[in-house]
Amino acid sequence: MRLSIPKGTRDFSPEEMRIREYVISKIKEVFERYGFEALETPAVEFLDVLMKKYGEEEKLIWKFKDLGGRDVALRFDLTVPLARYVAMNRNMPVPFKRYQISRVWRYDQPQKGRYREFWQCDVDIVGSKSVLADAEIIAITNDVLKAVGFKSFEIRINNRKLMSEIYKKLGIENEKDIFVAVDKIDKIGEMGVIDELKKRGVDDAKVKEIMDIIKIKGKPKKVLDRVKDYVSKETVGESEDFFEAVKLFGVPDEVISFDLSLARGLDYYTSFVFETVVKEGQVGSITGGGRYDKLIGLFAGKELPATGTTIGLERIIDAMKDMKMLPKLPSKTAVFIASATDEVRKESIKICQKLRKQGINCDIDLMDRKLKKQMDYASSKQIPFCLIVGPKEINEKIFTLRDMRKGKEYRKSIEEIVEFLNQEKSRSED
């Protein structure tokens, strides 16, 4: 039998997992710095829950029947499960600030940066209508990307409420069709969007007006000045307040672009939408989100405002790989205990356990190998230090600690080795 895994899924080696855990830890640090707490929801939801509000994306839901014949599905994203959770737990204090870092599944066509099973890192604020909530999400996005090492990126922002008013002013009745078509611009280009609009019954004159509008992007004030005749003072004012709040949170002007081509395909967005692209990368958007004030109401029976964003773990790591930004991380095992002779193996186990009780991540030979083979194994596992135990070391209670990266050797007692390894750990975490 030829072994393989399903298309669009992947295994991750221990070396790859070190990178993933490193990136996740950086993201979590930022989320928690802003006062967000973790939430987990089931991987499987009832299908009718997930079908509430995905629009054209519904066809990508991975659905099946459970043993009781009920229609269920793997979660498509983390936002609809959040809405369901909030509706089932209505007595929570607001704003409810949660993050969730979990797998999601989409029956999509796999390609670079796009998988059928992947991880999302979501951060959402439920219960606040204030533009301060939206601005805080932008600030988090900025801080996360800086924390993982990106220096040149653009946070693209639009306001779907503003776009709806523009389309109405142009005499376009079915704005939903326009959002769906415009959302594909990065995939199919301008000509593709034009063809899509015509297929949806938009006449040539209106197609030209739409294309002229969605080409407008740049600094917020300039964009608002160009479209203020199309939209209400209230919507202009809301947008101005939002961008002022973004400044208040310390997000640099140079990373912000007000981009009228940004649509975000999901049906549930009601106002501001945002996504981030890395300028040097070739993986498309690496974050995306927006305000969705009506989604929770579909489950709760009354509207509850919410805003948030998704940070795509896979795309961030792919972009870091393309840009040669991935750090070289040693094994989380700090030290390998190598026995010089068979006679000292029992003592080696005792030393290993002593180190573990002191909080030192420690490994030991379980294969009765010779010393050189043990050292080779430690090196292949990228374990930074090797503690060599021999009869002489046991008698003197002074052991050889070899730095596997630099080739240096130290002679120390167990107590000194514990202190030394803790200092090394602190240095690596700084």
MIRO-618293 format. One record per residue (C-alpha): x, y, z; chain. Coordinates in pm, 1 decimal, padded with zeros to 6 digits, always signed. Each point is the difference from the previous one (the first is absolute). Layout:
# MIRO-618293
         u         v         w  mol
         X         Y         Z    A
...
This chain:
# MIRO-618293
         u         v         w  mol
  +00000.0  +00000.0  +00000.0    A
  +00133.7  +00343.1  -00093.1    A
  -00044.3  +00228.6  +00299.9    A
  -00111.0  +00358.9  -00049.0    A
  -00208.4  +00268.7  +00168.2    A
  -00311.9  +00171.8  -00139.8    A
  +00051.7  +00281.6  -00248.1    A
  +00029.0  +00340.8  +00164.1    A
  +00119.4  -00136.7  +00336.0    A
  +00352.2  -00024.7  +00141.2    A
  +00215.4  -00166.3  +00262.0    A
  +00228.8  +00224.0  +00204.2    A
  +00336.5  -00130.8  +00116.8    A
  +00131.8  +00083.6  +00349.1    A
  +00224.2  +00264.0  -00162.5    A
  -00299.3  +00156.4  -00177.1    A
  -00205.6  -00015.6  +00319.0    A
  +00265.1  +00200.9  +00182.2    A
  -00047.2  +00277.5  -00256.2    A
  -00380.1  -00019.5  +00019.3    A
  +00000.4  +00005.6  +00379.0    A
  +00240.9  +00294.4  -00003.8    A
  -00227.1  +00203.0  -00232.0    A
  -00312.6  -00095.2  +00197.8    A
  +00168.5  +00105.6  +00325.4    A
  +00082.0  +00342.0  -00148.8    A
  -00361.2  +00042.2  -00115.9    A
  -00143.2  -00109.2  +00337.2    A
  +00227.7  +00241.4  +00185.2    A
  -00145.8  +00292.6  -00195.8    A
  -00360.0  -00120.1  +00039.9    A
  +00039.4  -00035.3  +00376.3    A
  +00180.1  +00334.6  +00028.4    A
  -00321.9  +00158.9  -00127.2    A
  -00215.4  -00178.8  +00259.5    A
  -00137.5  -00285.2  -00213.2    A
  -00063.2  -00347.8  +00142.4    A
  +00003.1  -00338.2  -00172.0    A
  -00312.1  -00186.4  -00115.5    A
  -00032.7  -00343.5  -00162.2    A
  -00299.3  -00131.1  -00196.0    A
  -00072.0  -00341.7  -00156.9    A
  +00158.1  -00090.3  -00332.9    A
  -00340.6  -00135.7  -00106.4    A
  -00313.2  +00217.1  -00000.4    A
  -00354.7  -00067.5  -00115.4    A
  -00024.9  +00087.0  -00368.6    A
  -00292.2  +00240.0  +00042.7    A
  +00218.4  +00209.7  +00234.0    A
  +00279.1  +00030.5  -00256.2    A
  -00238.7  +00069.0  -00289.6    A
  -00133.5  +00315.3  +00165.4    A
  +00215.7  +00259.4  -00170.7    A
  +00286.6  -00105.2  -00225.2    A
  -00136.6  +00111.4  -00338.6    A
  +00184.2  -00146.8  -00299.3    A
  +00247.1  -00168.6  +00234.7    A
  -00268.0  -00249.8  +00112.6    A
  +00106.1  -00239.1  -00276.4    A
  +00336.8  -00041.7  +00175.1    A
  -00151.2  -00136.8  +00322.9    A
  +00116.1  -00356.1  +00071.2    A
  -00327.7  -00166.7  +00095.2    A
  -00113.5  -00352.7  +00086.0    A
  -00251.3  -00190.0  +00216.4    A
  +00069.9  -00121.2  +00353.0    A
  -00098.7  -00346.2  +00125.7    A
  -00345.5  +00131.7  +00087.4    A
  -00058.5  +00122.1  -00354.8    A
  +00031.6  +00368.0  +00095.7    A
  +00165.2  +00242.5  -00242.3    A
  +00328.0  +00121.3  +00148.7    A
  +00310.9  +00169.6  -00138.3    A
  +00357.9  +00086.3  +00082.7    A
  +00022.3  +00364.5  +00099.1    A
  +00072.4  +00229.5  -00295.4    A
  +00135.6  +00282.1  +00213.5    A
  +00002.1  +00104.2  +00366.1    A
  -00241.0  +00294.7  -00027.3    A
  -00332.1  -00181.1  -00043.7    A
  +00082.3  -00244.1  +00285.5    A
  +00075.7  +00309.4  +00212.9    A
  -00339.6  +00146.4  -00089.8    A
  -00167.9  -00328.1  +00096.2    A
  +00193.4  -00010.1  +00329.7    A
  -00094.9  +00358.4  +00091.2    A
  -00367.0  -00071.1  -00079.3    A
  +00012.2  -00299.3  +00236.9    A
  +00173.7  +00200.9  +00276.3    A
  -00183.7  +00330.9  +00008.7    A
  +00082.5  +00099.2  +00357.5    A
  +00369.3  +00064.8  -00064.5    A
  +00134.8  +00346.0  +00089.0    A
  +00057.2  +00217.4  -00307.1    A
  +00209.8  +00073.7  -00182.3    A
  +00088.8  -00367.1  -00034.9    A
  +00359.1  -00006.1  -00125.0    A
  +00104.4  -00344.5  -00113.1    A
  +00267.0  -00159.1  -00211.7    A
  +00001.2  -00347.7  -00150.0    A
  +00287.0  -00178.1  -00172.2    A
  -00133.3  -00315.8  -00163.0    A
  -00031.7  -00210.7  -00314.2    A
  -00265.0  +00068.6  -00263.5    A
  -00091.6  -00191.9  -00315.3    A
  -00106.1  +00108.7  -00349.2    A
  -00065.5  -00223.4  -00298.4    A
  +00202.5  +00233.4  -00218.9    A
  +00240.0  -00051.8  -00290.5    A
  +00343.5  -00025.0  +00165.2    A
  +00274.6  +00233.9  -00122.8    A
  +00284.6  +00206.4  +00145.9    A
  -00121.9  +00156.0  +00323.1    A
  -00338.3  -00175.0  -00026.3    A
  -00072.9  -00331.7  +00172.3    A
  -00302.2  -00212.9  +00088.5    A
  +00107.3  -00029.0  +00361.9    A
  +00169.7  +00299.8  +00154.6    A
  +00028.5  +00209.5  +00314.9    A
  -00155.6  +00336.9  +00070.4    A
  +00086.3  +00238.6  +00281.4    A
  -00314.6  +00202.2  +00069.4    A
  -00047.1  +00298.6  +00228.1    A
  -00344.9  +00158.1  +00045.9    A
  -00179.6  +00259.5  +00210.8    A
  -00370.8  -00066.0  +00060.9    A
  -00240.0  +00259.6  +00141.0    A
  +00156.8  +00332.6  -00102.8    A
  -00129.2  +00224.7  -00279.6    A
  +00285.2  +00245.5  +00049.8    A
  +00255.6  +00056.6  -00273.9    A
  +00253.6  -00034.8  +00281.5    A
  -00064.1  -00375.5  -00012.9    A
  +00072.8  -00011.2  -00374.0    A
  +00309.9  +00213.7  +00050.8    A
  +00126.1  -00230.6  +00274.2    A
  -00024.6  -00293.3  -00243.1    A
  +00215.0  +00197.0  -00247.0    A
  +00252.5  +00074.4  +00276.6    A
  +00015.1  -00370.1  +00090.3    A
  +00058.0  -00089.5  -00365.7    A
  +00285.6  +00249.2  -00021.1    A
  +00158.6  -00126.9  +00322.9    A
  -00030.3  -00368.6  -00095.9    A
  +00173.6  +00050.2  -00333.9    A
  +00279.5  +00196.7  +00164.6    A
  +00033.3  -00264.4  +00273.1    A
  +00063.9  -00277.8  -00252.3    A
  +00251.8  +00215.6  -00186.2    A
  -00175.3  +00162.0  -00298.7    A
  +00126.2  +00349.8  -00074.1    A
  -00181.8  +00092.1  -00321.7    A
  -00372.5  -00067.9  -00021.4    A
  -00322.9  +00179.0  -00085.9    A
  -00327.0  -00012.8  +00193.0    A
  -00271.8  +00057.0  -00259.1    A
  -00329.0  +00137.5  +00133.0    A
  -00341.3  +00068.4  -00151.3    A
  -00348.6  +00077.1  +00129.1    A
  -00276.1  -00214.2  -00149.6    A
  -00261.2  +00244.2  +00126.0    A
  +00174.8  +00273.4  -00197.2    A
  +00018.9  -00222.8  -00308.4    A
  -00371.4  -00085.9  +00026.7    A
  -00086.4  +00369.7  -00004.5    A
  +00224.2  +00056.5  -00303.3    A
  -00161.8  -00286.7  -00191.6    A
  -00348.6  +00130.0  +00084.3    A
  +00103.0  +00345.9  -00121.4    A
  +00108.6  -00163.7  -00327.0    A
  -00344.3  -00158.6  -00029.8    A
  +00116.1  -00356.7  +00059.4    A
  -00269.3  -00209.9  +00163.1    A
  +00167.5  -00330.5  +00085.5    A
  +00312.1  +00114.3  +00183.8    A
  +00063.0  -00354.6  +00126.9    A
  +00087.3  -00107.6  -00356.0    A
  +00246.9  +00288.1  -00023.2    A
  +00174.4  -00094.8  +00324.9    A
  +00030.0  -00361.9  -00115.8    A
  +00149.8  +00102.5  -00335.5    A
  +00238.0  +00264.7  +00137.6    A
  +00123.5  -00239.4  +00269.6    A
  +00154.3  -00213.2  -00276.7    A
  +00221.4  +00278.2  -00137.2    A
  +00322.9  -00141.2  +00146.8    A
  -00073.3  -00340.3  -00157.4    A
  -00141.9  +00093.5  -00340.0    A
  +00126.6  +00355.8  -00057.2    A
  -00188.1  +00308.2  -00122.1    A
  -00112.7  -00156.8  -00328.5    A
  -00129.7  -00301.6  +00187.4    A
  -00204.0  +00224.5  +00231.3    A
  -00139.2  +00188.3  -00301.0    A
  -00111.1  -00329.8  -00157.3    A
  -00147.4  -00111.7  +00333.2    A
  -00199.3  +00323.2  +00036.2    A
  -00137.1  -00029.1  -00353.1    A
  -00102.2  -00360.9  +00063.1    A
  -00195.1  +00126.8  +00300.1    A
  -00194.2  +00240.7  -00221.0    A
  +00184.0  +00326.8  +00066.3    A
  +00000.1  +00223.4  -00309.7    A
  +00320.3  +00137.7  -00154.7    A
  -00042.3  +00354.9  +00134.1    A
  -00045.2  -00117.2  +00357.7    A
  +00286.1  -00249.1  -00034.0    A
  +00228.7  +00291.6  -00091.6    A
  -00123.2  +00203.9  +00298.1    A
  +00056.3  -00293.8  +00235.7    A
  +00349.8  -00064.0  -00133.1    A
  +00089.3  +00370.1  +00032.8    A
  -00118.6  -00000.9  +00362.6    A
  +00181.0  -00315.8  +00109.7    A
  +00329.5  +00131.4  -00139.4    A
  -00002.7  +00270.3  +00268.1    A
  +00240.2  -00071.6  +00283.9    A
  +00257.8  +00173.6  +00213.6    A
  +00004.2  +00218.6  +00308.2    A
  -00340.4  +00012.9  +00174.7    A
  -00054.9  +00377.0  -00026.0    A
  +00067.9  +00006.8  -00374.8    A
  -00230.1  -00296.5  -00064.0    A
  -00283.4  +00147.8  +00208.1    A
  +00035.5  +00334.9  -00180.0    A
  -00047.5  -00179.2  -00334.3    A
  -00315.9  -00189.0  +00100.1    A
  -00171.6  +00239.7  +00243.1    A
  -00255.6  +00105.3  -00264.6    A
  -00116.4  -00362.5  -00029.4    A
  -00054.9  -00075.6  +00370.2    A
  -00171.8  +00142.5  +00306.4    A
  +00174.7  +00231.8  +00245.8    A
  -00063.7  -00261.3  +00268.3    A
  +00195.2  -00268.4  -00189.0    A
  +00283.8  +00241.2  -00081.5    A
  +00010.7  +00102.8  +00366.0    A
  +00006.1  -00362.3  +00116.4    A
  +00293.0  -00072.2  -00231.7    A
  +00186.6  +00311.2  +00117.2    A
  -00054.0  -00098.5  +00364.9    A
  +00126.9  -00350.6  -00072.0    A
  +00322.9  +00114.5  -00164.1    A
  +00057.6  +00250.8  +00282.5    A
  -00038.4  -00287.7  +00247.6    A
  +00250.8  -00208.5  -00196.6    A
  +00248.6  +00288.1  +00039.7    A
  -00083.4  +00021.2  +00370.0    A
  +00103.2  -00365.2  +00040.2    A
  +00339.4  +00087.7  -00147.9    A
  -00029.9  -00179.8  -00333.4    A
  +00238.7  +00170.7  -00246.4    A
  -00163.8  +00188.9  -00288.7    A
  +00228.2  -00169.6  -00252.6    A
  -00149.1  -00346.7  +00057.5    A
  -00362.2  +00115.0  -00051.5    A
  -00171.6  +00011.4  -00340.5    A
  -00367.5  +00087.5  -00055.0    A
  -00070.5  -00228.9  -00296.6    A
  -00343.7  +00007.3  -00164.2    A
  +00068.8  -00325.3  -00187.6    A
  +00002.9  -00197.2  +00325.1    A
  -00329.2  -00187.6  +00031.9    A
  +00055.4  -00314.6  +00214.9    A
  -00224.6  -00269.5  -00144.9    A
  -00181.4  -00120.0  +00310.4    A
  -00359.3  +00121.6  +00028.0    A
  +00007.1  +00088.6  +00366.8    A
  +00213.9  +00316.8  -00012.9    A
  -00198.7  +00320.0  +00062.8    A
  +00248.9  +00288.4  +00020.0    A
  +00378.9  +00016.4  +00017.3    A
  +00192.8  -00283.5  -00164.1    A
  +00373.9  -00047.3  +00003.8    A
  +00277.2  -00225.3  -00121.4    A
  +00378.1  +00007.1  +00001.2    A
  +00248.5  -00072.7  -00275.1    A
  +00375.6  -00035.4  +00039.0    A
  +00163.2  +00208.4  -00270.4    A
  +00287.8  -00238.7  -00072.7    A
  -00201.2  -00320.9  +00037.7    A
  -00177.3  -00203.6  -00266.6    A
  -00273.9  -00156.8  +00214.6    A
  -00282.9  +00253.6  -00028.7    A
  -00174.1  +00135.4  +00307.8    A
  +00124.2  -00131.8  +00333.7    A
  -00270.0  +00153.5  +00221.2    A
  -00361.7  +00085.9  -00068.2    A
  -00307.2  +00105.2  +00192.4    A
  -00250.8  +00271.4  +00069.9    A
  -00309.8  +00106.2  +00187.6    A
  -00299.2  -00235.2  +00004.7    A
  -00280.7  +00156.8  +00203.9    A
  -00281.1  -00229.1  -00119.5    A
  +00154.9  -00347.5  +00001.6    A
  -00048.9  -00078.4  +00369.7    A
  -00361.2  +00115.5  -00027.2    A
  -00068.8  -00288.6  -00239.1    A
  +00060.1  -00233.5  +00295.1    A
  -00090.0  +00215.0  +00302.1    A
  -00323.4  +00154.5  -00127.4    A
  +00131.8  +00352.9  +00056.6    A
  +00291.1  +00181.6  -00155.7    A
  +00329.3  +00018.9  +00186.8    A
  +00281.7  +00204.7  -00158.8    A
  +00334.1  -00169.1  -00062.1    A
  +00327.9  +00055.6  -00179.0    A
  +00312.6  -00207.1  -00046.0    A
  +00265.2  -00139.5  -00226.5    A
  +00155.8  -00329.3  -00102.5    A
  +00376.4  -00038.2  -00016.2    A
  +00090.2  -00283.3  -00236.5    A
  +00270.6  -00209.6  +00163.3    A
  +00085.6  -00194.3  -00317.0    A
  +00033.3  +00311.2  -00212.7    A
  +00213.0  +00178.4  +00257.5    A
  +00239.0  -00295.6  +00016.1    A
  +00002.0  -00037.0  -00380.8    A
  +00082.9  +00371.2  -00033.8    A
  +00273.2  -00027.0  +00263.9    A
  +00144.9  -00296.4  -00189.1    A
  -00007.3  +00187.6  -00333.8    A
  +00172.9  +00297.5  +00161.7    A
  +00253.6  -00219.2  +00186.4    A
  -00129.6  +00129.6  +00334.1    A
  -00046.0  -00335.0  +00174.9    A
  +00213.1  -00014.5  +00314.8    A
  +00229.8  -00295.5  +00065.6    A
  -00140.7  -00146.8  +00317.2    A
  +00177.4  -00269.2  +00204.5    A
  -00186.0  -00294.8  +00146.6    A
  -00209.5  +00075.2  +00308.1    A
  +00201.8  -00275.8  +00164.4    A
  +00277.4  +00189.1  +00178.7    A
  +00238.7  -00284.6  +00068.2    A
  +00061.0  -00363.6  -00091.9    A
  +00145.9  -00233.8  +00264.5    A
  +00260.3  -00223.7  -00166.6    A
  +00135.9  -00305.4  +00182.7    A
  +00371.2  -00065.9  -00059.4    A
  -00030.7  -00368.1  +00104.8    A
  -00275.1  -00253.0  +00064.0    A
  +00082.5  -00000.5  +00372.3    A
  -00111.2  +00362.3  +00048.1    A
  -00338.1  -00019.1  -00176.7    A
  -00197.5  -00029.5  +00325.4    A
  +00179.4  +00302.5  +00141.1    A
  -00070.0  +00187.4  -00325.9    A
  -00373.6  -00059.9  +00045.6    A
  +00018.8  +00139.3  +00355.8    A
  +00183.9  +00309.7  -00124.8    A
  -00254.1  +00044.1  -00280.3    A
  -00290.3  -00015.0  +00245.6    A
  +00176.2  +00241.9  +00234.3    A
  +00033.2  +00252.2  -00282.6    A
  -00362.6  -00047.6  -00103.6    A
  -00114.3  +00071.1  +00357.2    A
  +00197.6  +00324.7  -00021.9    A
  -00203.6  +00098.9  -00307.5    A
  +00265.5  -00090.1  -00257.4    A
  -00126.0  -00163.6  -00321.2    A
  +00213.7  -00310.6  -00019.9    A
  +00036.2  -00314.1  -00215.0    A
  +00194.5  -00323.8  +00042.9    A
  +00106.5  -00298.2  -00210.7    A
  -00257.0  -00281.1  -00010.8    A
  +00181.0  -00215.5  -00258.0    A
  +00313.2  -00115.2  +00190.7    A
  +00220.4  +00174.5  -00256.9    A
  +00370.0  +00077.0  +00024.4    A
  +00102.0  +00351.9  +00105.7    A
  +00075.5  +00124.2  -00353.6    A
  -00338.2  -00121.5  -00128.7    A
  -00170.4  +00175.8  +00289.8    A
  +00181.0  +00323.4  -00083.9    A
  -00089.6  -00035.9  -00368.5    A
  -00364.6  -00047.9  +00095.7    A
  +00002.0  +00313.3  +00219.1    A
  +00158.7  +00195.9  -00284.9    A
  -00258.0  -00125.7  -00252.7    A
  -00278.5  +00112.4  +00236.4    A
  +00160.8  +00346.1  +00026.3    A
  +00023.8  -00034.1  +00378.1    A
  +00234.8  +00283.2  +00101.8    A
  +00181.0  -00168.7  +00291.1    A
  +00121.7  -00348.3  +00087.0    A
  +00080.7  -00104.2  +00358.5    A
  +00249.1  -00287.7  +00000.6    A
  -00018.3  -00244.7  +00290.2    A
  +00293.1  -00236.5  +00067.4    A
  +00147.1  -00179.1  +00304.8    A
  +00246.9  +00284.2  +00061.1    A
  -00273.7  +00263.5  -00016.7    A
  -00215.2  -00192.2  +00246.5    A
  +00287.2  -00036.5  +00248.6    A
  +00103.5  +00366.5  -00022.7    A
  -00359.7  +00129.9  -00032.8    A
  +00131.9  +00227.9  -00274.9    A
  -00141.6  -00061.3  -00348.4    A
  +00092.3  +00094.3  -00355.4    A
  -00258.8  +00223.9  -00169.0    A
  +00060.6  +00034.6  -00373.7    A
  -00145.8  +00285.6  -00205.2    A
  -00102.4  -00187.9  -00316.6    A
  -00015.5  +00319.0  -00208.2    A
  +00336.8  +00152.6  +00091.3    A
  +00197.0  -00312.6  +00092.9    A
  +00092.0  +00146.6  +00340.1    A
  +00014.6  -00213.1  +00313.5    A
  -00058.2  +00099.7  +00362.7    A
  +00072.3  -00187.2  +00323.9    A
  -00276.0  +00064.5  +00252.5    A
  -00197.3  -00150.0  +00287.6    A
  -00367.3  -00087.4  -00053.1    A
  -00102.8  +00311.5  +00194.8    A
  +00223.6  +00217.5  -00219.4    A
  -00136.0  -00169.2  -00313.9    A
  -00359.2  +00077.5  +00107.7    A
  +00091.4  +00365.9  +00055.8    A
  +00191.2  +00015.6  -00330.6    A
  -00284.9  -00154.7  -00202.8    A
  -00257.0  +00231.9  +00158.9    A
  +00216.8  +00298.1  -00095.7    A
  +00023.3  -00132.8  -00357.1    A
  -00378.8  -00037.0  -00011.0    A
  -00049.2  +00358.5  +00119.6    A
  +00243.9  +00127.4  -00264.0    A
  -00179.1  -00187.3  -00278.8    A
  -00337.6  +00144.0  +00105.6    A
  +00121.1  +00362.3  +00001.7    A
